[in-house]
Amino acid sequence: MADFANKNSENVPGLYFVDDQCIDCDLCRETAPKNFTRHDDAGYSYVFKQPETDDERAACEEALAGCPVEAIGNDGQ
């Protein structure tokens, strides 16, 4: 499970985040491209936009469920 205390600093505030366990596999960026992007220099993903629609929320949940290292979190807000 993703650790809120270790979330990447680039994540925008809100429900979803990516922590420092991200292995840059691209799954979240392919699943929810409107919400996740890549830090090109460091090689990891982060949430650049929190979901605003039901479709975006569903895509973020799919990314969270599919993350192979459980680096995506939902802080329960």
CORWONOR-V614851 format. One record per residue. N is the residue number from 1. RES is the residue in one small letter. PHI is phi in radians with two decimals (999 if undefined). PSI is psi in whole degrees, 0 to 359 (NA if undefined). D_FIRST is the distance of its C-alpha to the first C-alpha in whole Angstrom. Layout:
N:RES:PHI:PSI:D_FIRST + N:RES:PHI:PSI:D_FIRST
This chain:
1:m:999:139:0 + 2:a:-1.10:147:4 + 3:d:-1.89:114:6 + 4:f:-0.97:325:9 + 5:a:-1.17:339:12 + 6:n:-1.96:23:11 + 7:k:-1.21:149:12 + 8:n:-1.16:140:15 + 9:s:-1.16:340:18 + 10:e:-1.33:343:19 + 11:n:-0.98:133:17 + 12:v:-1.31:151:19 + 13:p:-1.04:146:19 + 14:g:2.51:195:17 + 15:l:-1.14:314:15 + 16:y:-1.74:150:13 + 17:f:-2.71:164:12 + 18:v:-2.10:136:10 + 19:d:-1.76:186:10 + 20:d:-1.32:4:12 + 21:q:-1.53:357:10 + 22:c:-0.99:133:12 + 23:i:-1.87:13:14 + 24:d:1.06:42:16 + 25:c:-1.39:342:17 + 26:d:1.49:357:18 + 27:l:-1.03:312:16 + 28:c:-1.16:324:15 + 29:r:-1.22:329:19 + 30:e:-1.37:323:20 + 31:t:-1.34:319:19 + 32:a:-2.35:66:19 + 33:p:-1.15:342:22 + 34:k:-1.38:352:23 + 35:n:-2.21:331:19 + 36:f:-1.95:144:18 + 37:t:-2.47:178:20 + 38:r:-1.93:138:20 + 39:h:-1.49:102:21 + 40:d:-1.08:321:24 + 41:d:-1.24:321:25 + 42:a:-1.65:341:22 + 43:g:1.31:51:20 + 44:y:-2.64:166:17 + 45:s:-1.68:161:16 + 46:y:-2.72:165:16 + 47:v:-1.52:116:16 + 48:f:-1.72:346:20 + 49:k:-2.65:124:21 + 50:q:-1.24:150:19 + 51:p:-1.11:141:20 + 52:e:-2.05:347:24 + 53:t:-2.21:166:24 + 54:d:-1.07:322:23 + 55:d:-1.12:318:23 + 56:e:-1.16:320:21 + 57:r:-1.10:318:18 + 58:a:-1.11:320:18 + 59:a:-1.15:320:18 + 60:c:-1.14:320:15 + 61:e:-1.12:321:13 + 62:e:-1.12:318:15 + 63:a:-1.11:316:13 + 64:l:-1.04:313:10 + 65:a:-1.17:329:10 + 66:g:-1.62:351:12 + 67:c:-1.04:121:10 + 68:p:-1.20:341:11 + 69:v:-2.06:11:8 + 70:e:0.94:44:5 + 71:a:-1.55:352:7 + 72:i:-1.71:132:8 + 73:g:-2.17:164:7 + 74:n:-2.28:110:10 + 75:d:-1.39:6:11 + 76:g:1.42:9:13 + 77:q:-1.16:NA:16
